[in-house]
Amino acid sequence: MARDSSVQYFFLKIGPEGQESFQLLRDCDWNQVFHPSVPVHGLGVPHFTMLSPAVDAMGLVWIIGQEDGAALGAIFQVTVHEDCGRVTKVTWARTEPSNEQQVLER
């Protein structure tokens, strides 16, 4: 059986609140939102990844914050692991800025 797995990533810059939260959309469709099963404040929170319409996913977000060393202006690389079209794991790590990064900001 062939497996269609991939790893993608993006960069996120921490804003004035000192933390950023996010969910992931499939095909830019708010009826297909990948989110954690519980609010995740830091990488150590046990959870699994779910796919739901946005209305069912309110408040279920990944949060990069103090637990992760977040501070105003810090940049994090968010890595998304996918298998057969489903997000299986989301991780992040603080990184140093470079001119080549395309950073998401509010």
N, CA and C of each residue as an Amber inpcrd file, in Angstrom:
protein
   318
   0.8490000  -1.1700000   0.0000000   0.0000000   0.0000000   0.0000000
   0.9010000   1.2410000   0.0000000   0.6150000   2.1700000  -0.8910000
   1.3740000   3.4160000  -0.9560000   0.8450000   4.3920000   0.0880000
   1.7360000   5.1300000   0.6850000   1.3500000   6.1290000   1.6850000
   1.6680000   7.5070000   1.1310000   0.7300000   8.3910000   1.2580000
   0.9050000   9.7690000   0.8010000   1.1580000  10.6340000   2.0280000
   2.4030000  10.7250000   2.4590000   2.7100000  11.5200000   3.6410000
   3.6490000  12.6610000   3.2570000   3.5290000  13.7440000   3.9860000
   4.3810000  14.8950000   3.7070000   4.5620000  15.7230000   4.9640000
   5.5480000  16.5870000   4.9100000   5.8090000  17.5430000   5.9770000
   5.8750000  18.9170000   5.3230000   5.1070000  19.8410000   5.8650000
   5.1150000  21.2160000   5.3740000   5.3850000  22.1280000   6.5600000
   5.7940000  23.3490000   6.2720000   6.0630000  24.2650000   7.3720000
   5.7770000  25.6960000   6.9540000   5.6020000  26.5340000   7.9620000
   5.4720000  27.9710000   7.7480000   6.0830000  28.6790000   8.9460000
   6.2970000  29.9740000   8.8070000   6.9030000  30.7740000   9.8720000
   5.8680000  31.7370000  10.4260000   5.8940000  31.9230000  11.7370000
   4.9280000  32.7630000  12.4320000   5.6830000  33.7220000  13.3480000
   5.3290000  35.0010000  13.2840000   5.9640000  36.0100000  14.1340000
   5.0390000  36.3450000  15.2980000   5.5800000  36.3380000  16.5010000
   4.8000000  36.6120000  17.7050000   4.4990000  38.1090000  17.7870000
   3.2220000  38.4170000  18.0000000   2.7650000  39.8000000  18.0530000
   2.7880000  40.3820000  19.4550000   2.1260000  41.5400000  19.6280000
   2.2120000  42.2980000  20.8810000   1.6170000  41.5910000  22.1030000
   0.7760000  40.6040000  21.9080000   0.2080000  39.8740000  23.0530000
   1.1830000  38.8450000  23.6190000   2.2950000  38.6170000  22.9210000
   3.2950000  37.6700000  23.4040000   2.9540000  36.2220000  23.1410000
   1.9000000  35.9860000  22.3750000   1.5150000  34.6300000  21.9880000
   0.7070000  34.7000000  20.7070000   0.6450000  33.5860000  20.0100000
  -0.1770000  33.4840000  18.8000000  -0.8880000  32.1370000  18.8210000
  -2.1270000  32.1420000  18.3710000  -2.8870000  30.8990000  18.2640000
  -3.2760000  30.6890000  16.8100000  -3.4950000  29.4220000  16.4540000
  -3.8250000  29.1330000  15.0590000  -4.5700000  27.8070000  14.9160000
  -5.2290000  27.6840000  13.7760000  -5.8270000  26.4580000  13.2680000
  -5.3730000  26.3540000  11.8150000  -5.6640000  25.2500000  11.1660000
  -5.2550000  25.0380000   9.7850000  -6.4740000  24.7460000   8.9170000
  -6.5800000  25.4250000   7.7770000  -7.6890000  25.2000000   6.8570000
  -7.2720000  24.2560000   5.7430000  -8.1760000  23.3700000   5.3650000
  -7.9540000  22.5320000   4.1810000  -8.6060000  23.2520000   3.0020000
  -7.8420000  23.4630000   1.9510000  -8.3380000  24.0790000   0.7130000
  -9.0340000  25.4180000   0.9510000  -8.5620000  26.2020000   1.9340000
  -9.1420000  27.5190000   2.2600000 -10.6400000  27.4300000   2.5420000
 -11.0740000  26.3250000   3.1120000 -12.4980000  26.0570000   3.3580000
 -12.7490000  26.0480000   4.8650000 -13.5520000  27.0100000   5.3580000
 -13.8510000  27.0990000   6.7930000 -14.7060000  25.9390000   7.2870000
 -15.1980000  25.1030000   6.4070000 -15.9100000  23.8900000   6.8150000
 -14.9590000  22.7140000   6.9910000 -13.6640000  22.9510000   6.7490000
 -12.6440000  21.9130000   6.9060000 -11.4590000  22.4930000   7.6930000
 -11.6180000  22.5500000   8.9960000 -10.6100000  23.1440000   9.8670000
  -9.9110000  22.0460000  10.6670000  -8.6020000  21.9370000  10.5030000
  -7.8110000  21.0500000  11.3580000  -7.5030000  21.8120000  12.6350000
  -7.7180000  21.1530000  13.7730000  -7.5190000  21.7850000  15.0750000
  -7.2140000  20.7090000  16.1080000  -6.6630000  21.1100000  17.2590000
  -6.4200000  20.1240000  18.3190000  -7.7300000  19.7730000  19.0360000
  -7.7390000  18.6370000  19.6970000  -8.9320000  18.1890000  20.4340000
  -9.1820000  19.0190000  21.6870000  -8.1490000  19.6830000  22.1890000
  -8.2240000  20.5860000  23.3440000  -7.3320000  21.7840000  23.0290000
  -7.5420000  22.9390000  23.6840000  -6.6030000  24.0400000  23.4730000
  -5.1930000  23.6160000  23.8930000  -4.2330000  23.8400000  23.0280000
  -2.8620000  23.3840000  23.2690000  -1.9730000  24.5900000  23.5700000
  -1.6250000  24.7500000  24.8550000  -0.7300000  25.8080000  25.3240000
   0.6590000  25.2070000  25.4850000   1.3950000  25.0610000  24.4180000
   2.7340000  24.4810000  24.4860000   2.7650000  23.0720000  23.9420000
   3.9340000  22.6490000  23.5340000   4.0900000  21.3520000  22.8720000
   3.8160000  20.1520000  23.7670000   3.8660000  20.3080000  25.0780000
   3.7110000  19.1590000  25.9690000   2.2760000  18.7550000  26.2630000
   1.2970000  19.4440000  25.7180000  -0.1050000  19.1430000  26.0260000
  -0.5820000  17.9510000  25.1870000  -1.0220000  16.8650000  25.8340000
  -1.5030000  15.7110000  25.0730000  -2.8060000  16.0560000  24.3450000
  -2.8830000  15.6760000  23.0870000  -4.0750000  15.9360000  22.2870000
  -4.0030000  15.1040000  21.0120000  -5.0770000  15.1340000  20.2530000
  -5.0430000  14.5810000  18.9140000  -5.6280000  15.6160000  17.9710000
  -5.3960000  15.4430000  16.6810000  -5.8200000  16.4120000  15.6740000
  -7.1630000  16.0000000  15.1030000  -8.0520000  16.9880000  14.9580000
  -9.4040000  16.7440000  14.4540000  -9.6570000  17.6030000  13.2180000
 -10.6530000  17.2040000  12.4230000 -11.1170000  17.9730000  11.2750000
 -12.5940000  18.2500000  11.4820000 -12.9650000  19.5430000  11.5420000
 -14.3470000  19.9420000  11.8330000 -14.6600000  21.2280000  11.0810000
 -15.9580000  21.5670000  10.9680000 -16.3050000  22.9140000  10.5120000
 -15.8600000  23.9270000  11.5640000 -15.5760000  25.1500000  11.1390000
 -15.0810000  26.1930000  12.0470000 -16.0130000  26.4070000  13.2290000
 -17.3100000  26.3300000  13.0110000 -18.2640000  26.5790000  14.0900000
 -18.0960000  25.5640000  15.2260000 -17.6360000  24.3620000  14.9260000
 -17.4270000  23.3310000  15.9450000 -16.0310000  23.3870000  16.5620000
 -15.1620000  24.2310000  16.0100000 -13.7650000  24.2630000  16.4430000
 -13.4130000  25.5320000  17.2200000 -14.3970000  26.3100000  17.5880000
 -14.1380000  27.5660000  18.2990000 -13.3410000  27.2940000  19.5790000
 -12.2430000  28.0030000  19.7620000 -11.4380000  27.8740000  20.9670000
 -10.4800000  26.6980000  20.9730000 -10.6000000  25.8120000  19.9820000
  -9.6980000  24.6610000  19.8990000  -8.5460000  25.0380000  18.9680000
  -7.4850000  25.5630000  19.5760000  -6.3740000  26.1340000  18.8230000
  -5.0440000  25.6670000  19.3870000  -4.0260000  25.7220000  18.5390000
  -2.6510000  25.5630000  19.0000000  -2.1800000  26.9450000  19.4150000
  -1.5100000  27.0580000  20.5460000  -1.0640000  28.3520000  21.0630000
   0.4450000  28.3020000  21.3010000   1.1530000  29.2000000  20.6300000
   2.5870000  29.3670000  20.8650000   2.7140000  30.5210000  21.8460000
   3.2110000  30.2340000  23.0520000   3.2470000  31.2520000  24.0970000
   4.4650000  31.1480000  24.9840000   4.3100000  31.6520000  26.2240000
   5.4170000  31.6850000  27.1820000   6.0580000  30.3250000  27.3870000
   5.2310000  29.2760000  27.4040000   5.7520000  27.9190000  27.6200000
   6.7900000  27.5400000  26.5650000   6.7040000  28.1980000  25.4130000
   7.5800000  27.8850000  24.2850000   8.7000000  28.9020000  24.1030000
   8.7880000  29.8720000  25.0040000   9.7950000  30.9120000  24.8770000
   9.3810000  32.0410000  23.9480000   8.0820000  32.1860000  23.7440000
   7.5860000  33.2360000  22.8510000   7.7370000  34.6070000  23.4970000
   8.0520000  35.5790000  22.6680000   8.1510000  36.9790000  23.0760000
   7.8800000  37.8270000  21.8440000   7.5280000  39.0570000  22.0580000
   7.2410000  39.9700000  20.9610000   8.3500000  39.9360000  19.9100000
   7.9640000  39.6810000  18.6700000   8.9120000  39.6710000  17.5580000
   9.6110000  38.3540000  17.3070000   9.4820000  37.3950000  18.2180000
  10.1210000  36.0870000  18.0220000   9.4800000  35.3830000  16.8300000
  10.2820000  34.6000000  16.1280000   9.7940000  33.8580000  14.9640000
   9.8540000  32.3690000  15.2710000   8.7730000  31.6760000  14.9360000
   8.6810000  30.2350000  15.1270000   8.4380000  29.5540000  13.7880000
   9.0840000  28.4090000  13.6200000   8.7780000  27.5550000  12.4730000
   7.7430000  26.5490000  12.9360000   6.5900000  26.5310000  12.2880000
   5.5260000  25.5800000  12.5790000   5.6010000  24.4800000  11.5260000
   5.7160000  23.2330000  11.9870000   5.8390000  22.0900000  11.0830000
   4.5640000  21.2590000  11.1600000   3.9990000  20.9560000   9.9900000
   2.7380000  20.2250000   9.8900000   3.0190000  18.8920000   9.2040000
   2.7380000  17.8050000   9.9060000   2.9030000  16.4560000   9.3630000
   1.5450000  15.9830000   8.8620000   1.5340000  15.4730000   7.6440000
   0.2900000  15.0530000   7.0090000   0.4480000  13.6300000   6.5020000
  -0.6250000  12.8630000   6.5790000  -0.6260000  11.5010000   6.0680000
  -1.9760000  11.2430000   5.4100000  -1.9600000  10.9480000   4.1370000
  -3.1820000  10.6500000   3.3720000  -4.2210000  11.7710000   3.4980000
  -3.7710000  13.0120000   3.4390000  -4.6860000  14.1430000   3.4750000
  -5.1480000  14.5750000   4.8470000  -4.6400000  13.9520000   5.9020000
  -5.0170000  14.3110000   7.2740000  -3.8000000  14.8270000   8.0220000
  -3.9900000  15.8950000   8.7690000  -2.9170000  16.4010000   9.6210000
  -2.7790000  15.4520000  10.8040000  -1.5830000  14.9410000  11.0080000
  -1.3570000  13.9730000  12.0770000  -0.5790000  14.5620000  13.2500000
   0.1830000  15.6270000  12.9950000   1.0150000  16.1980000  14.0550000
   1.3750000  17.6270000  13.6870000   1.3810000  18.5060000  14.6930000
   1.8010000  19.8930000  14.5190000   2.8320000  20.1960000  15.6070000
   3.9830000  20.6810000  15.1990000   5.0300000  21.0430000  16.1490000
   5.5610000  22.4340000  15.7900000   6.2990000  23.0320000  16.7170000
   6.9170000  24.3230000  16.4370000   8.1800000  24.4820000  17.2430000
   9.0450000  25.3490000  16.7300000  10.3080000  25.6500000  17.4030000
  10.7150000  27.0760000  17.0480000  11.2720000  27.7540000  18.0290000
  11.7600000  29.1160000  17.8020000  12.9390000  29.0480000  16.8360000
  13.0130000  30.0190000  15.9590000  14.0820000  30.0640000  14.9710000
  14.5760000  31.4900000  14.8240000  15.6920000  31.6450000  14.1890000
  16.2390000  32.9750000  13.9380000  15.7220000  33.4740000  12.5940000
  15.4510000  34.7710000  12.4930000  14.9490000  35.3050000  11.2290000
  16.0130000  35.2690000  10.1400000  15.5430000  35.0980000   8.9100000
  16.4350000  35.1920000   7.7550000  15.6730000  35.9070000   6.6480000
  16.3840000  36.4160000   5.6970000  15.7590000  37.1370000   4.5920000
  14.9330000  36.2200000   3.7010000  15.1630000  34.9260000   3.7640000
  14.4860000  33.9790000   2.8880000  13.1340000  33.5300000   3.4450000
  12.8670000  33.7750000   4.7110000  11.6280000  33.3180000   5.3180000
  10.4800000  34.2360000   4.9560000   9.3540000  33.6260000   4.6700000
   8.1290000  34.3820000   4.4890000   7.3380000  34.1990000   5.7710000
   7.2730000  35.2540000   6.5850000   6.7230000  35.1710000   7.9340000
   5.2830000  35.6690000   7.9430000   4.4000000  34.8980000   8.6020000
   3.0070000  35.2990000   8.7560000   2.8940000  36.2400000   9.9360000
   2.2870000  37.3960000   9.6980000   2.0450000  38.3710000  10.7500000
   0.6070000  38.8070000  10.6780000   0.0890000  39.3320000  11.7960000
  -1.2600000  39.8820000  11.7730000  -1.2550000  41.2280000  11.1290000
